[in-house]
């Protein structure tokens, strides 16, 4: 069982890891891990983050593990310098617009250059992704197994050649949310996921109209069954509050009147068992529709769903809201009006084109600013896929991440705090520093244990990785570090952290044993810098 070292605000405060993986104080007395303590980005970078599931690494490093992290203030200058390099900008781009890189992908994008990489990301329909399609199609969607959509999606994410399309699918899944525990139909949830993928960079209006008529969404937010005699207000409220306008840009009267326009819809279903259904396409029942005049956001008419969406999109708040959500997803959290202004202008000038806004963001100076670099904590999904791709373990993604169990039924990712298809509520995953607490970091490091040192999949993958390195004649710590750091950490690790890795390997030119290689990779993937996007 791996144990972890919680990040501390001071360099001198740390726990050692015993050879058996038990958290120990310097005097070797075991200590209890704090429960669910949140860790800020400053604490993450300023302290220690490593684990003892690779026993040799744990025993050898001791308090030197503390050097892997450095304070946020101390790395600011180094980060500002790093992000000026095109090679770092390309890696930064692929973290934000994708899910990390294999070494082969890193080398290919680096050879293409920044502008060509952006072009390929944005114009993904021209990229052949049939291999990922075939692999995903080999994963059956079991209508009685709520874990099967996760296995299907992870297979696609890990193997896609269209990373921005999958990243946008994740964005929409976190904005236009549904929960599989409420919908209770894995097939319908996959259909919604495919809807997000198909319209990933279409106009905001196209996406809102499509998801409004989606069976899973109708069931989740109670359009299903809403009728003129008892209009359900859930969808009208969330459309304005969480999907398109934000709090303060509508009234309760707008909610009531908008709800009337969404009446008359039903989602037929077949019961498969007590908690499993097969949803059908929505049907409209005219006799259950409220056919009266509605007053909504200052407009009057006998509005239907498309009319309501059109009026919502006409509001000035719509441009500000969606560009703020995209900015916070791709660049850094809590943008101000000046940050958003150029992108809101692009949105308005292009009729709400998400493609145009995202492309403008990926080409902007602010995207490649020191403020944006390493400014966000990787979500569990981003972290897990990045670690798996780093070791070339994509074929084991389902076994590693999608098994049953874990928090909220989400397996390993649920334990990390992000069960796919099961956000905590209609507001989606809160993200940011909320991803980090003692339990979720423990789960992240458990994954590294499976990848580098534990379990059948871990043993198989570690041996293959060692063989790969041996074949490339990377036999010393210095050579291994030179191989991994550029594509995993932008070759941007504080000198003391780099020295810790060299010392752990027995010296820069020492022969690197397979166990030491696994430990080195474990420490790199567990480093504070790798947890940041």
SELUMGU-703056 format. One record per residue (C-alpha): x, y, z. Coordinates in steps of 0.001 Angstrom, whole numbers. Each point is the difference from the previous one (the first is absolute). Example, Ala and Ser with C-alpha at 12.3 -4.5 7.8 and 13.67 -1.06 7.14 Angstrom:
! SELUMGU-703056
         X         Y         Z
     12300     -4500      7800
      1370      3440      -660
END
This chain:
! SELUMGU-703056
         X         Y         Z
         0         0         0
      1538      3305     -1045
       207      2876      2406
       467      3638      -775
      1770      3088      1171
     -2327      2945       255
      1217      3272     -1414
      1065      2435      2689
       447      3738      -177
      3540      -135      1367
      2851     -1964     -1506
      1093     -1302      3343
     -3301     -1625       893
      -407     -3474     -1430
      -623     -3667       679
      2339     -2769     -1072
     -1276     -3123     -1685
       974     -3326      1443
      1180     -2805     -2237
     -3292     -1796       430
     -1981      2993     -1196
     -1091      1269      3447
       -51      3707       724
      2605       704      2679
      1293      3009      1881
      3781       459       195
        21     -1851      3313
     -1650     -3007     -1749
     -3270       231      1878
     -2967      -546     -2312
     -2409      2881      -467
     -3592       108     -1134
      -720      1757     -3273
     -2276      3036       364
     -3490      -537     -1357
     -1052      1937     -3111
      2298      2988       557
        49      2291     -3006
      3351       965     -1452
       486      3310     -1741
      2112       408     -3135
      2554      1886      2091
       149     -2884      2469
       235     -2510     -2803
      3006      1698     -1560
      1476      1132      3266
       209     -3332      1712
       401     -3683      -584
     -2171     -2233     -2104
      1238     -3529      -408
      -940     -3465      1117
      1505     -3209      1242
     -1545     -2618     -2221
      3378      -479     -1674
      1798     -1157      3095
      3524       527     -1297
      -776      3604      -929
     -1567       625      3375
      2866     -1424      1993
      2714      1637     -2076
     -1394      3499      -171
     -1092       635      3566
      -129      3702       697
      1493       793     -3416
     -3509      -519     -1383
      -661      3420      1410
      2172      1543     -2705
     -2277     -1121     -2824
     -2324      2895       774
       939      3649        59
     -1978      3007      1078
     -2320      1738     -2414
      1891      3242       385
      3332     -1676      -713
     -1209     -1561     -3240
     -1752      3049     -1418
      3089      1349     -1746
       931     -3417     -1368
     -3534      -531     -1274
       -77      3435     -1626
      3194      -886     -1831
     -1129     -3507      -938
     -3276      1047     -1624
      1889      2247     -2429
      1458     -3093     -1671
     -2012     -1423     -2890
       643     -3566      1154
     -1561       773      3388
     -2891      1844     -1628
      -807     -3068     -2087
        -7     -2249      3072
     -2084      2557      1920
     -2453        84     -2911
      -351     -3783       -64
      -657      -145      3748
     -2770      2578      -253
     -1454     -1091     -3333
       536     -3716       604
       874     -2587      2628
      3769      -181         5
      2365     -1666     -2419
      1866     -3139      -775
      3652       577      -829
      -774      -711     -3662
     -2813      2564       -44
      2241      2530      1717
      2693      -424     -2627
     -2500       214     -2874
     -1626      3210      1216
      3377      1544       768
      1111      -693     -3559
     -3200      1601     -1343
       417      3252      1921
     -2541      2009      1980
     -2138      1471     -2773
      -344     -3277     -1889
      -887     -1773      3246
     -2787      2493       697
     -1245      -422     -3566
      -207     -3781       399
     -1702       224      3390
     -2667      2405     -1234
      -575     -1695     -3358
      -416     -3421      1561
     -2617     -1195     -2479
      2847      -386     -2482
      1886     -2354      2330
      -607     -3724      -444
     -1172     -1336      3359
     -1265     -3346     -1235
      2429     -1934      2205
     -1481      1572      3139
     -3490      -660     -1375
       806     -3683      -467
      1458      -361      3480
     -2936      1783      1628
     -2468     -2123     -1940
      1590     -3111      1491
     -1212      1154      3431
     -3621     -1126       404
     -2544      2420      1459
     -1942     -2152      2433
     -3388      1590       757
       117     -1639      3437
      3557      1056       854
       528      3668       844
      3778      -429      -162
       -34      -947     -3682
      -273      3588     -1363
      3097       946      1989
      1993     -2882     -1495
     -1167       994     -3479
       869      3691       399
      3380      -615      1631
       971     -2269     -2868
      -815      2770     -2441
      1797      2736      1974
      3161     -2058       461
       264      -907     -3679
     -1407      2966     -1891
      1924      2012     -2574
     -2518      2808       523
       853      1167      3519
     -1835      3328      -184
     -3220     -1717     -1023
       179     -2198      3097
      1003      2956      2190
     -3050      1912     -1201
     -2132     -3071       668
      1252       148      3586
      -712      3740       149
     -3602      -449     -1108
      -445     -2965      2351
       938      2280      2888
     -2183      2896     -1143
     -3131     -1664     -1416
       -45     -2673      2657
     -1979     -3182       479
       504     -2745      2590
      -185     -3647      -964
     -1370      -821      3457
     -3052      2139      -822
      -367      -835     -3694
       613     -3710       670
       715      -844     -3628
      3647      -507     -1045
      -939       -40     -3686
     -1724      3386       266
      2998      1466      1827
      2319     -1195     -2757
     -2352      1550     -2566
       227      3311      1862
      3789      -292        76
       -25      -568     -3762
     -2194      3079      -375
      2606      2078      1833
      2707     -1445     -2257
     -1950       611     -3209
      -693      3647       866
      3248       612      1883
       921      3217     -1834
     -3347       934     -1539
     -1846      3154       988
     -1217       303      3570
     -3558       148     -1307
       403     -3249     -1921
      1268     -1730      3124
     -2776      1351      2232
     -2725      -985     -2449
      1434     -3497      -378
       408      -695      3710
     -3463      1392       780
     -1500     -2736     -2176
      2280     -2715      1409
     -1785     -2873      1764
      2482      -186      2885
      -250      3753       624
     -3790       -73      -115
       -67     -2718      2637
      2721      1587      2133
     -1580      3453       215
     -3622     -1108      -114
     -1176      1271     -3370
     -1234     -3544      -339
     -3531       118      1367
      -277      3773       296
     -3498      1034     -1066
     -2119      3106      -295
     -1842      -687      3249
      3264      -463      1936
      3010      1452     -1793
      3279     -1186      1498
      2435      2907       430
      3278     -1911       245
      1176       210     -3596
      -994      3636      -500
      1843       952      3181
      3208     -1905      -746
        22      1143     -3622
       327      3568      1239
      1863      -420      3282
      2598     -2656      -839
        17      -566     -3747
      -205      3381     -1712
      -413      3199      2052
      1079      -334      3615
     -1556      1116      3264
     -1550      3465        35
      -914       137     -3669
     -3583     -1232       238
     -2963       185      2373
     -2165     -2623      1637
     -2775      1122     -2335
      2281      -824     -2932
       458     -3484      1450
     -3746      -548       329
      -793      1350     -3455
      2892     -1807     -1638
     -1091     -3291      1555
     -3351       300     -1768
      1805      -112     -3357
      1639     -3326       871
     -3258     -1861       726
     -1440     -2843     -2045
      3051     -2251      -318
       254     -3674       940
      2856     -2486       -87
     -1375     -3531      -473
      2013     -2669      1761
       207     -3731       444
       780     -1285      3477
      2858     -2496      -137
       138      -588      3736
      -779      1959      3157
      2619      2717      -537
       724      -279     -3717
     -1950      1406     -2912
       322       226     -3772
      -982      3535      -987
     -1537       668     -3399
       -12      3158     -2105
     -2110      2824      1480
     -3520       477     -1315
     -2132      3148        51
     -3592      -144      1260
     -1784      3149     -1233
     -2873      -373      2447
      2461       248      2910
      1710      3155     -1317
      -815      3388      1515
     -1185      1818     -3106
      -453      3388      1648
      1939      3240      -310
      3137       139      2163
      2011      2995      1192
      3660      -953       125
      3036      2246       452
     -2005      2986     -1199
     -1507     -1700     -3061
     -3599     -1166      -513
     -1245     -2839     -2168
     -1187     -3586      -148
      3522     -1255       460
      1298     -3530      -525
      3423     -1405       987
      1884      1409     -3014
     -1482      3438       637
      1107       -44      3633
      3537      -983      -971
       131      2743     -2630
     -1096      2626      2525
      2543     -1267      2533
      2769       257     -2574
     -1004      3577      -830
       803      1089      3552
      3342      1835       383
       760     -2254      2967
       162     -3064     -2272
      3240      1051     -1696
      1616       913      3306
     -1126     -3226      1666
      1154     -2546     -2564
      3293      1787      -677
       642       112      3750
      -614     -3736       293
      2284      -719     -2965
      2692      2370      1270
       -29     -1638      3432
       201     -3435     -1619
      2859       755     -2389
      2018      2895      1436
      -348       786      3730
     -2833       368      2517
     -1866      3153       966
       584      2177     -3074
      -997      3657       206
     -1892      2061     -2563
      3185      1113     -1735
      1083     -3633      -383
     -3329      -942     -1564
      -635      3025     -2210
      1921     -1127     -3125
     -1531     -3468        97
     -3531      1263       617
       525      2216     -3049
       985     -3047     -2076
     -3101     -1816      1261
     -2291      2856     -1010
      1695       567     -3354
      -320     -3664     -1010
     -3564      -660      1103
      1031     -1944      3066
      2598     -2265     -1627
      1726     -2088      2656
      2630      -981     -2538
       916      3641      -600
       193       775      3722
      2114     -3053       845
      2345       621     -2915
       417      3630      1073
       836     -1180      3505
      2546     -2584     -1136
      1769      2615     -2131
      -155      2813      2574
      2873      1521      1947
     -1836      -536      3281
      -174     -3753      -644
      3808       -91       -70
       524      2457      2851
      1879      -725      3209
     -3299       441      1828
     -1548     -2819     -2032
      2945     -2418       139
      -479     -2707      2639
     -2942      2039      1287
     -2494     -2839       390
      -115     -3348      1742
      -563     -2890     -2374
     -3373     -1605       448
        87     -3688       972
      -836      -957     -3576
      2772      2208     -1385
      2513     -1263      2531
      -828     -3675      -452
        45        42     -3791
      3223      2041       -47
      1725     -2504      2294
     -1239     -2958     -2018
      1112      1555     -3284
      3377       871      1494
       649     -3722       443
     -1652     -1100     -3220
     -2608     -1971      1934
     -3050      1049     -2008
     -1102     -3571      -649
      -383      -467      3768
     -2034      3159       590
     -3213     -1899       737
      1630     -2428      2428
      1800      2846      1762
     -2829      2522       252
     -3439     -1367      -784
      -419     -2954      2309
     -3046       -13      2267
        61      1495      3462
      1507      3157      1339
     -1667      3216       999
     -3451       475     -1607
       560     -3186     -1981
      2711      1611     -2110
      2867     -2373       700
      3453      1561       206
     -1199      3296     -1480
     -2845       122      2498
      2519      -359      2809
      1896      2919     -1517
     -3187      2081        -2
     -1196      -142     -3614
     -2170     -2940      -940
      -798       427     -3712
     -3727       282      -738
      -609       704      3703
       770      3619       958
      -925       812      3595
     -3008      2116     -1020
     -1440      2060     -2840
      2725      2628       480
      2621     -2527     -1092
      3415      -595      1525
      1279      3048      1921
      3571      -617     -1156
      3050      2044       914
      1543      -546      3395
     -3047     -2043      1051
      1598     -2884     -1917
      2684      -228      2686
      -486     -1393      3467
      1670     -2784      1919
     -2333     -2699     -1320
        82      1027     -3656
      3778       392       -96
       281     -3420      1620
     -2153     -1377     -2847
      2176      1684     -2623
      3104     -1563      1462
     -1699     -3377       220
      -384       223     -3770
      3714       665      -364
       622     -3057      2140
     -2066     -2113     -2395
      1838      1475     -2970
      3547      -293      1295
       166     -2573      2725
     -3120     -1855      1038
     -2642     -2297     -1434
       115     -2165     -3080
      -502      2911     -2368
      2665      1991      1780
      2530     -2840      -160
      -625      -593     -3684
       238      3659      -864
      3102       642      2100
      1839     -2876     -1662
      -956      1227     -3472
      1111      3503       892
      3332     -1270      1293
       484     -2035     -3179
      -828      3028     -2111
      2583      2115      1785
      2582     -2765      -209
      -606      -227     -3728
       650      3720      -328
      3167      -329      2098
     -1223      2325      2730
      1908     -1717      2742
       890      2780      2442
     -2070      2353      2183
      1210      2976     -2036
     -1147     -1592     -3253
     -3357     -1066      1429
      -624      3470      1418
       956      1558     -3328
     -2544     -2294     -1666
     -2944       604      2350
       248      3581      1218
      -436      1804     -3341
     -3340     -1594      -843
     -1343      -434      3536
      1200      3136      1808
      1099      2313     -2840
      3556      -619      1199
      -978      2574      2633
       780     -1453      3419
      1920      1908      2675
      3671      -951       135
      -363     -1509      3456
     -2852     -2204     -1202
      2042     -1178     -2967
      2873      -803      2347
     -2311     -2069      2198
      -840     -2154     -3004
      3657      -410      -929
       959      -859      3570
     -2830     -2492       217
      1389     -1762     -3067
      3408      -236      1665
      1658      2813     -1926
      -310      1468     -3472
      2037     -2683     -1782
      -798     -3016      2167
     -1559     -3050     -1567
     -3759       339       355
     -1670     -3165      1255
     -3610      -783     -1011
     -1224       577      3564
      1704      3385        63
     -1520       897     -3342
     -3462      -754      1358
       744      2121      3034
      1234      2898     -2121
     -3115       -47     -2157
     -2162      -263      3104
      1633      3077      1521
      -269      2030     -3200
     -3698      -815      -432
      -595       648      3691
      1831      3328        -5
     -1982      3172       706
       734      1304     -3486
     -1638     -2994     -1699
     -3237       641      1893
      -285      3410     -1667
     -1326       643     -3486
END
